[in-house]
Amino acid sequence: MSETPDEQPTTEESADADDLTHTTDDGDVQMVDVGDKPDSDRRAVAVGEIRLQPSTIEAIRDDGIGKGDVLATARVGAIQAVKHTWETIPMCHQIPITNVDTDFSLAEDRIELQVAVETTGKTGCEMEALEGVTTGLNVVWDMVKAVEKDEDGQYPDTGIENVRVLAKEKQRA
């Protein structure tokens, strides 16, 4: 799937405040009307990572976290977030999710989560992919916070980083 070139705004167009689609002429916030757009097969992929102590990564690998299977729980959280994006992002359309893929990669001191979302409809699914990544990583943090805290109850080695959209694809349905 690939996006048609005529849908990519130029730098000049994207910088023009008169072309903002989420505001009215009076500056009021509005949902974009996508009713006249044709349905398209759409896919978006987002990625992010959580930085953790190496001992925490090892405990995750060994299924040694007291709250349970960290990655299985984070996978469920990511998928749930994708399905509920329209409830948490103002002006985001409720879209029919046709598929969600999650992929975790464990390194010595971090876990990367990649979420791919697919839909067939009138608007893209980048926000859904981003919501899946951020919520999935938040679930990891929640599951491991007891072992990540230092003696003062702080998280000096823990951080969610580098959340971004890797790909956005569109093809006529």
C-alpha positions in Angstrom: 0.0 0.0 0.0 1.3 3.5 -0.8 -0.1 7.0 -0.2 -1.0 8.9 -3.3 1.3 11.9 -3.9 -1.6 14.4 -4.2 -2.5 13.8 -0.5 0.9 15.0 0.8 0.7 18.7 1.6 3.7 20.8 0.6 5.7 22.6 3.3 4.0 25.8 2.4 0.5 24.2 2.5 1.1 22.5 5.8 2.3 25.7 7.4 -0.7 27.8 6.3 -3.0 28.4 9.2 -5.9 28.9 6.8 -5.7 25.2 5.9 -6.1 23.8 9.4 -8.7 21.1 9.2 -9.5 20.8 13.0 -10.7 24.4 13.3 -13.6 26.4 11.9 -13.1 29.8 10.2 -13.8 31.3 13.7 -11.0 29.2 15.3 -13.3 26.8 17.1 -12.2 23.2 17.3 -14.1 20.7 15.1 -14.0 17.1 13.9 -12.9 16.8 10.3 -15.7 15.8 7.9 -14.4 12.7 6.1 -17.9 11.7 4.8 -17.1 12.3 1.1 -13.7 10.5 1.1 -13.5 7.1 -0.5 -12.7 4.1 1.6 -9.1 3.0 1.5 -7.1 0.2 3.0 -4.8 1.9 5.5 -1.9 0.7 7.7 0.2 2.6 10.2 3.2 1.4 12.2 4.5 3.1 15.3 7.4 2.2 17.6 8.8 3.3 21.0 10.9 1.9 23.8 11.1 1.7 27.5 14.5 2.0 29.2 14.8 -0.4 32.1 17.5 -1.8 34.4 19.2 -4.9 32.9 18.1 -6.9 36.0 14.5 -6.0 35.1 14.9 -7.2 31.6 16.3 -10.4 32.9 13.4 -10.9 35.2 10.9 -10.3 32.3 12.8 -12.9 30.2 12.6 -15.4 33.1 9.0 -14.7 33.9 10.1 -13.5 37.3 7.9 -10.4 37.7 5.4 -10.8 40.6 2.5 -9.2 38.7 2.7 -11.9 35.9 3.6 -12.1 32.3 4.7 -8.6 31.4 4.7 -8.8 27.7 1.4 -10.7 27.4 -0.3 -8.1 29.6 1.3 -5.2 27.6 0.1 -6.8 24.4 -3.5 -6.8 25.6 -3.1 -3.2 26.8 -1.7 -2.1 23.5 -4.6 -3.7 21.5 -7.2 -2.3 23.9 -5.7 1.2 23.5 -5.8 0.9 19.7 -9.5 0.0 19.9 -10.3 2.9 22.2 -8.2 5.7 20.7 -11.3 7.6 19.6 -12.3 7.9 23.2 -9.1 9.5 24.4 -8.0 11.7 21.5 -10.3 14.6 20.9 -11.6 14.9 17.4 -10.4 11.4 16.5 -12.8 9.3 14.4 -14.0 5.9 15.6 -12.6 3.6 12.9 -13.1 -0.1 12.2 -9.9 -1.8 13.2 -9.3 -4.8 11.0 -5.9 -5.9 12.5 -3.4 -5.1 15.2 0.1 -6.6 15.3 2.4 -6.1 18.3 6.1 -7.0 18.3 8.3 -6.7 21.4 12.1 -6.7 21.1 14.2 -7.1 24.3 17.7 -5.7 24.5 20.0 -5.5 27.5 18.5 -2.4 28.9 15.3 -1.7 27.0 12.2 -3.1 25.4 11.1 -1.9 22.0 7.4 -2.2 21.1 6.2 -1.9 17.5 2.5 -1.7 16.8 1.0 -2.1 13.3 -2.7 -1.1 12.8 -4.8 -1.8 9.8 -8.2 -0.5 8.8 -10.4 0.0 5.8 -12.1 3.4 5.9 -12.0 7.1 5.3 -9.2 8.2 7.7 -5.8 6.9 8.8 -4.8 4.9 11.8 -1.6 6.6 12.9 -3.1 7.8 16.2 -4.2 4.3 17.0 -0.7 2.9 16.4 0.8 5.6 18.6 -1.8 4.9 21.4 -1.0 1.2 21.2 2.7 1.9 21.6 2.4 4.4 24.5 -0.1 2.3 26.4 1.7 -0.9 25.8 4.9 0.7 27.2 3.0 2.2 30.1 1.7 -1.3 31.0 5.3 -2.6 31.0 6.2 0.2 33.4 3.2 -0.6 35.6 4.1 -4.3 35.7 7.8 -3.7 36.7 7.6 -0.6 38.8 8.3 -2.5 42.0 11.7 -3.7 40.8 12.5 -0.5 39.0 12.2 1.8 42.0 15.3 2.9 43.8 15.7 3.1 47.6 13.9 6.5 47.5 11.0 5.2 45.5 12.1 7.0 42.3 12.7 5.7 38.8 16.1 7.1 37.8 16.8 4.4 35.1 13.3 4.1 33.7 12.0 6.0 30.7 9.7 5.8 27.7 11.5 7.2 24.7 11.6 7.5 20.9 7.9 7.1 20.2 7.2 7.8 16.6 5.3 6.7 13.4 7.5 4.5 11.2 5.1 4.1 8.3 1.8 5.3 7.0 0.3 3.5 4.0 -2.9 3.9 2.0 -4.4 2.1 -1.0 -7.8 2.4 -2.6 -10.1 -0.3 -1.3 
